[in-house]
């Protein structure tokens, strides 16, 4: 009887484990395995949530870049329009201002 049983010592309840430790805690390994599995599931859910947040942040960053480029284009067109108005002779500017006043 000492042959293969020496490899896995027996605990008080007569059950064996491969680590050489007893299972006398009444299923604590099962609880640990369940906790480990739950923790893995929690990490998976957390990873999925972080992936979704990352996708949303990427979308917002693209929108921000688009708005930024559109604002730069608007600023540049306003600068060009202002420079063109400044190039007009002063007399024409006064005439335009006088007619706009009523």
C-alpha positions in Angstrom: 0.0 0.0 0.0 3.0 2.3 0.4 3.5 2.5 -3.4 1.5 5.2 -5.1 -0.1 6.4 -1.9 3.3 7.8 -0.7 3.2 10.3 -3.6 0.0 11.9 -2.3 -0.2 11.9 1.5 -3.5 11.2 3.1 -5.2 13.8 5.4 -7.6 13.1 8.3 -10.6 12.7 6.1 -8.7 10.3 3.8 -8.6 12.6 0.7 -5.5 13.3 -1.3 -4.2 16.3 -3.1 -1.3 16.6 -5.5 0.5 19.3 -3.6 1.0 17.1 -0.6 -1.2 19.3 1.5 -4.4 18.2 3.1 -7.9 19.1 2.1 -9.0 19.2 5.8 -10.3 22.8 5.4 -13.5 21.3 4.0 -13.4 22.6 0.4 -11.3 25.7 0.8 -9.6 25.0 -2.5 -12.9 25.0 -4.2 -13.7 28.3 -2.6 -10.3 29.6 -3.6 -10.8 28.4 -7.2 -14.3 30.0 -7.3 -12.8 33.3 -6.0 -10.0 33.0 -8.5 -12.5 32.4 -11.3 -14.7 35.3 -10.1 -11.7 37.5 -10.0 -10.8 36.5 -13.6 -14.3 37.3 -14.7 -14.1 40.6 -12.9 -10.8 41.4 -14.7 -12.4 40.4 -18.1 -15.4 42.8 -17.4 -13.0 45.5 -16.3 -10.9 45.0 -19.5 -14.0 45.2 -21.7 -15.1 48.4 -19.9 -11.7 49.9 -20.3 -11.7 49.0 -24.0 -15.1 50.7 -24.4 -13.8 53.8 -22.6 -10.7 53.8 -24.8 -12.9 53.6 -27.9 -15.0 56.5 -26.7 -11.9 58.6 -25.9 -10.5 57.9 -29.3 -13.8 59.0 -30.9 -13.7 62.2 -28.8 -10.1 62.9 -29.7 -10.9 62.6 -33.4 -13.9 65.0 -33.0 -11.6 67.4 -31.1 -9.0 67.2 -33.8 -11.7 67.9 -36.5 -13.1 70.8 -34.6 -9.6 72.2 -34.0 -8.8 72.1 -37.7 -12.1 73.7 -38.6 -11.5 76.5 -36.1 -8.0 77.1 -37.5 -9.5 77.3 -41.0 -12.1 79.8 -39.8 -9.4 81.9 -38.1 -7.3 81.9 -41.2 -10.2 82.9 -43.5 -11.1 85.7 -41.0 -7.5 86.9 -41.1 -7.5 87.0 -44.9 -10.8 88.8 -45.0 -9.5 91.4 -42.4 -6.3 91.9 -44.4 -8.3 92.4 -47.6 -10.5 95.0 -45.9 -7.4 96.8 -44.6 -6.0 97.0 -48.1 -9.0 98.9 -49.4 -8.4 102.7 -49.5 -9.6 104.6 -46.5 -12.1 106.6 -48.5 -13.9 103.4 -49.5 -14.0 102.2 -45.9 -15.6 105.5 -44.8 -18.2 105.3 -47.5 -19.1 101.7 -46.6 -19.3 102.7 -42.9 -21.4 105.8 -43.7 -23.9 103.7 -45.7 -24.1 101.1 -43.1 -25.0 103.6 -40.4 -28.2 104.6 -42.1 
